[in-house]
């Protein structure tokens, strides 16, 4: 049982997060070119109900409405991603209209006293680069560095907080290995290459920004538990999942080397062949912060039974439910797992300031005629996980801020509009925004800098 007095340190950041393709819409407007998610979403059977992000939550056209919403929710920080296809056109030229949108966004945040946290990559790779091999092609990392230079030149005078990549695990292993995210490839060797090339892109982008900004990377981290800690097969299954889910990203970024057991596991895929001299020094360049996305945990066995994860190297790994409450995504609610992830980072890795860059839950929201949603489940989820964060802070972990996922109901990737994570309800016919009960509750917590007694 987590013990927490619910009071957060002075200066703690209270934010919400979004991603460009999930909220912006305007997919074919003002010079934006195609991304892998545009192409993936149009393919039959890829996304629930045939949904696409063509319009999404219409944030591109309702920017002022959403800025006012952030103030209404008492946010003092906002995490957003820049759309690479909106910034650079298919000829490689800077799209001035795309840059203008993000300048208006950043200026609007600063005018309201809201600190912008800019993510350079949240999975919307320009399709032209995918056509040349995507993240399986080493050249894509240099293209990303060039794009970073453009964004930093445009916004570096106003944005201090920069995240290079969001969840490279999903972009690589789910996009190129499992095929459940764009670009939808089921090619284990390409997935392995994508892991390293994404991390190389992170290192190159970090070099571009240099000391002209606070730089971090956001990783989705999970506690991984064997079903039977005394069973050798279960323990090895947990090791393998932890290796591919957590350590393959944490270790090179924070320790300068890939874990040897993971290199051994991936040897049949030729993973080590992609690592060139100097790569790991770039990848491990010192960071100013680490972003943690947290949603649930893994409970695994190496014996038959349960659900087989859809990532490379998981043939002998099965997820087994613990019988805990689940969200609408089917993810078990495990707030103690967030404390354990934070405590592990504090104990096992070089210590950095940490921001919880995503945490939230989808539930089967039901809106009344006004659009209001009484979402006690989501409110409870937030409170339990915030208590885990506050407990970790009191245990010595340097957590500086928390970003609720998400500011708005949005296009939830392969789930389309069927799953709602927002603290604000969006009517996808009218695009009217209405803060849910959880959003209003979160606003009171942000104002007080403390959880209710």
N, C-alpha and C positions, 0 to 999 in steps of 0.2 A: 504494500500500500504506500503510495507516494504521500509524503508529508510536506505541506506547503503553507506558508502564511499569505501567499497571494500578492505580495508587494514586490514590484519590480524596481530595479535600480534607476536612479535619476538619469534622464537622457535616453532611456530605452526607446527604441523605435517601434511604432505601431503602424503597420502597413497592410496593404493588400497587393495581390499580384495578378497579372494577366500575361498573355502571350499574343503576339501580333496576329498570327493566322486564326487564333481562336476568337478574337473580338473585333478586329478591324473591319472586315468586309472590304468593299471597294476593290475587289480582287483584280479587276481589269480597268481600273481608272487611274488617271494621272500618271501614266507611264510605268505602272507596276508590271513586271513580267511574270511569267509562270514559275511556280515553285513545285517541288516534288509533291507537296500536299494537294495542290490543285489537280495535278495529273492523277495521283492516287485516288482522290475522292471521286473522280468521275468514272472510275472503273467499277463495273457492277459487282456488288457483293463485298466491296472493301469497307464501306462505312454503313452503319446502321441506317436503315430507311432511305439509303441513297443520298444522305445529307452531304453538303459541301460547306466550305467556309467562304463561299462567294460573297455572302452578305454578313454572316456571323451575327454579332451583336450590334453591328453598324456603328462601331466606335469611331471610325474614320470621319463620319458625318456628324456624330453627336459628341465630339470631343469636349465642347464647353459644358454640356450636360453632365458628362462623366467627371470633369474637374470639379464641378459644383457638388456632385455626389460625394467625392472624396472628402471635401471639406465638411459636408454634412455628417460623415462617419468619423470625423475627428482624426483622420489619418495624418501622420506627420512624415510618412514615407510611402512611395509607390514604386513597385517593381514592374517594369514593362520590358518587352523585347522589341528590337528594331527588326523590321522585315528587310532582309538582304535583297529580295527581288524588288522592293520598292525604292531602294537606294541606288542600285546599279542596273542599267538596262542590258538588254541582250547583246548590245555592241560593246559592253564594258564601260560605257560612259556614265557619269554621275547623273542621276535623275533629280533635278533641282526641286521638282514638286514633291517628291518623296522626302527629301531632306527638309523642306519647308514644314511638312506635317510634324516631324519630330521636334523641330525648333519651336513650333507653336505649343506642342505638348510640354516640353521642358520649361519654356517660359511661363506657361500657365501654372505648372506645379510650383515653380519658384515664387511666382506672384502670390500664391496661397500659403507659402511657408511649408511646402511639402517637398521632402528631399527625394530627388529622382535616383532610382537604382536601375541602371540600363543594362540589359542583357543583349549581347551581340548576336547570339544564335540560340533560337528556340525551335530548331528542327526544320525551318522553311528554306531548305537549300534551293537555290535557283535551278530550274530544270536543265538549263544549258550545261551546268556542271555535272549533273547526274548523267546526262547524255555522254559525257566523257569519262564515266566510271564512278562519279560521285565520291563519297568518302573512301571508297576502296582505291581511289587514285590519289597518290601522294601530292599531285599538283593542286588538289583542292585545298590543301592546308595553306599554300601560298596565296591562292585566290582569296581565302578568308583573311589573311593578313592584309592584303591590299584593300579589301572592303573595310576592315577595322581602321585602317589609316584614313579612309574617307569619312567614316562616322566620327572618329576622334577629332579630325580637323574641323568638322562642322559643330560639334557639341562639347568638345573638351574644355572650352572656356566656361561652361556652365554645369557640366556633369562631373561630379567627383567620384562617384561609385560605379565601377564597371565590372560586369560579369562576362567572362568570355563565352562559356558554353553552359547551357542548361541540360543536365542529365545526358551526358554522352553515352551512357548505358543504353538508353532508349533509342537514340539516333543510330547506334551501331548494331547492337545485338537484336533489338526488336525490328529495326528497319531493314537490315541486311541479312540477318540470320533467321528470325522467326517469320518475317514477312508480314507482321500484323500492323506495322507502322510504315509510312512512306520511307523509301520508295517501293516497299513491298517485295523485296528480294529474299529468297531462301537459299543463300549461298554462304555456307559457313566460312569458307576462306575469305570471302569479301567482308564478312562481318568482323573477322579477326583483324584484317587490314584496317577496317574503319575505326576500330578501337584506337589503334596507334595513331592513325592520321588525324583523328579528332583531337587527341591529346597534343600532337605536334602543332595543330592549328591553335590550340590554347596557348602553347608556349610562344609561338610566333606573335600572336596577338598581344600577349603580355609584354613582349619585347617592343612592339610598336608603341604601346601606351607608356612604357617606361615608368618614370616617377611622376608623370603628369596625370595622376589619378590614383584612387585606391582600387586595386584589382583583385578579383577573386574568380573562382569557378564554382558552379553549383552542381552537387552530386546528389542523386537519390540514394539514400543509405537505409539499410534494413538490419535489424537484429536477426540472426539466423540460428535457430535452435534445432538440434537433433531430436527426433521423437523419443529415442531411447539413448541417453548419454553413455550407456554401457555397451551399446551395440556398435561394433566396428564399422558396419556398412552405413549406419545412420550418421555416425560422426564424420565419416569420409564424405557423405553427401552434403553435410553442413559445411565442411571445408570447401568443397567445390563451389557451392552456391555463394558462400562468402567471398571466395576468390573472384568469381565472375561478376558478382553484384557490387562488391565493396572494394576489395583490396586491389583489383586490377586498375582502378582509377585513383584510389587514395595513395597507394605506395609510390607510383612514379611521380605524382604531383608533390607529395609531401616528404618523400624519402629518397627520391631520385633513382629508383630501381623498381622493376616489376617483380612481384613475388616469384620465387623460384618454382614453387609448386604449380603456380598458374602457367608459367612458361612451359613446364613439363606437360601439363594437361593440354596445352594448345600446340604442342610440338607437331602433331600430325597436320595442323592447318598452316604450318609455316609462319607462325606469328613472329618469331624472332627475326625472320628474314627482312621484315619491314623496318627494323630498328637500325638506324644509321648512326655513325659517329657524330656526337654532338647533340643528338635528339634529346636524350634524357636530361642533359644540362639545361636545354631550353625548357623542357616540360617542367622541371623542378625549380625554375627561377622563383625566388621568394615572393610570396603573396601577402596581401594586406588583410585578407579575410577569406573564410571558407563559407560557402552557402550550402545549407543542408535542406533538402526536400525530404519530408517524412510523411508516410501514410499508413504503413502496416509493417508486419514482420513475416518471416518465413519459418515454417515448422516442417522439417523435412525428414524423409526416410530414404535409405538406399534399397529398401525392399519393395516388392510390388505393392501397389495400393495408393490411393489418393490421386492427386492431379499431377500430371507431368508438365512442368514448365516448358515454355516454348522458346528456349534459348539454346545456343550451341553448347554442346558438352553436357546436356542434361538427361541423357538417355537413361541413366540409372538413378535419377533423382525424382522424388515425388513429394509434393506438398500435401500435408495432412491437416485438415481443420482441427482446431483446438476446442470447438464448440463455443467460441466467443460471439458476441453480437457482431453483425456485419453491416457494412454500408450498402448502398444500392449497387456499388461496383462489385459486391461480393468480398470485399476486403475486410478482414477481421480488425476490430477496434482494439488497439494495443498501445495505450498511452504510455505504459511503463517502458515500452520499446524505445520511445523517443528519449527518455532519460538514459537508457542503456547505450544508445548510439552516441549521445553527447558525452557520457562518461567514458566511453571507449576512446573517442577522439582525444579527450583530455589525458587519458592514461597512456595511449599507445603511439600518438603522433605528435610531431612538433606543434606547439600550441599557438593557435591563431585566434583572433576574434572571430566569432561565429555568428551568422545570421540564419535564422530559420526562414529560408526563402520561399518555401511552400509548406503548408499544412492545412488540410481541410477534408471535407467528406461530401459525397453525393448521397442524397436521400430522395425518396419519391415525394417531392414537394407537391402540395396541393394549394393553389392560390384561390383566394376569394375573389369576388367580382372586382375589387379594387386592385388586385394583384398582390395583396399582402399574403405572406406565408408564415404560419406559426410552426416553426421548425425546431422544436425542442431537442430533437436528436442531434442536429448540427450544433446547437448552442452547447449541449452537453459535451459533444466531441471537442469543441474548442476549449471549453473550460478544463476538461481533463488533461488535454495536451499542454495547455498553458501552465497548469500546475506542475506538469513534468518538467517544463522549461525552467520555471522558477525554482524548483527543487535542485535542478542541475546547477543553476547559477549559485545557489547557496552552498553547493558542494564544491564550488571553485571553478566551474566552467565559464568561460568568458563569452556569454551570449549577449549580443548587443541589440538584437531586434527580432521581430516576428512579423511575417507576412502571411495573412490569411489567403488561402486559395479557395475561392477566387473573388475578386471584386464583383464580377458579373457572372450570371449564367451565360454559357458560351458554347462554342463548337468544341465538344469534348473528344477530339480526334476520332478514332474508329467507332466511338459510341455516338457520334453525331450530336444531335440535340436531345437525345433520349436521357442523358444523365446531367443533372444540374448540381454544380458545386458552388454557385454564387452565394455571397451574403446579400446580394441584391437580385431580386426576381426580374427577369427580362421577359416581356411579352414579345415573342418572336414574330407576331403579326404587326404590332404597332411600335415596338421597340421602347415602350414605356418602361422605365426603371422604377422599382418599388423596393426599398430596403426590407429584408425579411426580419423576423424577430431576432435571428442570430446576428444580423447586421446592426440592428439597434442596440442589442446587448454588447456587441463588440465595440460600438462607439462609446458606450459608457465606461467600459474597461479602459479604452485608450485615453479617455479624458481623465480618469482617475489614476492611471498608471498602476492599477491594482485590480485583482479579481474581487468579486463580492464576497463578503464573509459568509 
